[in-house]
Amino acid sequence: MKMVWETWPQWLTDAVVNAYKSGKHPAEIGAVIGRREAVIRGKLIREGVYISAAMKRKVEIAEMAEGF
């Protein structure tokens, strides 16, 4: 199966980031623009806005390890 890479227009990227920053859940944003939650989360991660729970734990563990 061939992958199709789509470039998001800047106005859509800005709208998604602003919606997330204003407290909207990625699933809610995705429902409005017709994208899956995973796609929205991926975009927010690439834009440096969304940090997954797993990554937060990884950072916490690394900070704890610095104290040893």
C-alpha positions as CSV (number, residue, x, y, z in Angstrom):
1,M,0.0,0.0,0.0
2,K,1.4,3.4,-1.0
3,M,1.7,6.1,1.7
4,V,0.3,9.5,0.8
5,W,2.0,12.3,2.7
6,E,-0.1,15.3,3.0
7,T,1.2,18.8,3.8
8,W,-1.0,20.7,6.2
9,P,-1.7,24.3,5.3
10,Q,-0.3,26.7,7.9
11,W,-3.8,28.1,8.8
12,L,-4.9,24.5,9.7
13,T,-1.8,23.8,11.7
14,D,-2.3,27.1,13.6
15,A,-6.0,26.3,14.2
16,V,-5.2,22.9,15.6
17,V,-2.4,24.2,17.9
18,N,-4.6,27.0,19.1
19,A,-7.5,24.7,19.8
20,Y,-5.3,22.4,21.8
21,K,-3.7,25.2,23.8
22,S,-7.2,26.5,24.6
23,G,-8.1,23.2,26.2
24,K,-9.7,21.1,23.5
25,H,-8.9,17.4,23.5
26,P,-7.2,16.0,20.4
27,A,-10.2,13.7,19.7
28,E,-12.5,16.7,19.8
29,I,-10.3,18.6,17.4
30,G,-10.1,15.6,15.1
31,A,-13.9,15.3,15.0
32,V,-14.3,18.9,13.9
33,I,-11.8,18.7,11.0
34,G,-12.4,15.1,10.0
35,R,-9.1,13.6,11.2
36,R,-8.4,10.7,13.6
37,E,-7.2,11.5,17.1
38,A,-3.8,9.8,16.4
39,V,-3.2,12.2,13.4
40,I,-4.0,15.2,15.6
41,R,-1.7,14.0,18.3
42,G,1.1,13.4,15.8
43,K,0.7,16.8,14.4
44,L,0.8,18.4,17.9
45,I,3.9,16.4,18.8
46,R,5.7,17.5,15.6
47,E,4.7,21.1,16.5
48,G,6.2,20.7,20.0
49,V,2.9,21.3,21.8
50,Y,1.8,17.8,22.9
51,I,3.9,15.7,25.2
52,S,2.7,12.1,25.7
53,A,2.3,10.6,29.2
54,A,5.0,8.1,28.3
55,M,7.5,10.9,27.4
56,K,6.6,12.8,30.6
57,R,7.5,9.6,32.7
58,K,10.7,9.2,30.7
59,V,11.7,12.8,31.6
60,E,10.8,12.3,35.3
61,I,12.9,9.1,35.5
62,A,15.8,10.8,33.8
63,E,15.6,13.8,36.3
64,M,15.4,11.3,39.2
65,A,18.5,9.5,37.9
66,E,20.5,12.7,37.8
67,G,20.3,12.9,41.6
68,F,22.1,9.6,42.1
